[in-house]
């Protein structure tokens, strides 16, 4: 295996690890947001309509960071060639 092949294999391995970490982080972030939402609903059921847009905004930002990691990984992976 050439030096280029070893570097490319390391880049792919790093990309997989980064993507896996980002996925776990997104799952944890979504769970924390959902927990806070359900806790707020349990305390004030009449405020559900005001809290629901905030829940979707937070989940959208958390998932957006996952896709940023995904895109950045492909950019860095293309530079390893």
Rosetta blueprint (number, residue, H / E / L):
1 X L
2 X L
3 X H
4 X H
5 X H
6 X H
7 X H
8 X H
9 X H
10 X H
11 X H
12 X H
13 X H
14 X H
15 X H
16 X H
17 X H
18 X H
19 X H
20 X H
21 X H
22 X H
23 X H
24 X H
25 X H
26 X H
27 X H
28 X H
29 X H
30 X H
31 X H
32 X H
33 X H
34 X H
35 X H
36 X H
37 X H
38 X H
39 X H
40 X H
41 X H
42 X H
43 X H
44 X L
45 X H
46 X H
47 X H
48 X H
49 X H
50 X H
51 X H
52 X H
53 X H
54 X H
55 X H
56 X H
57 X H
58 X H
59 X H
60 X H
61 X H
62 X H
63 X H
64 X H
65 X H
66 X H
67 X H
68 X H
69 X H
70 X H
71 X H
72 X H
73 X H
74 X H
75 X H
76 X H
77 X H
78 X H
79 X H
80 X L
81 X L
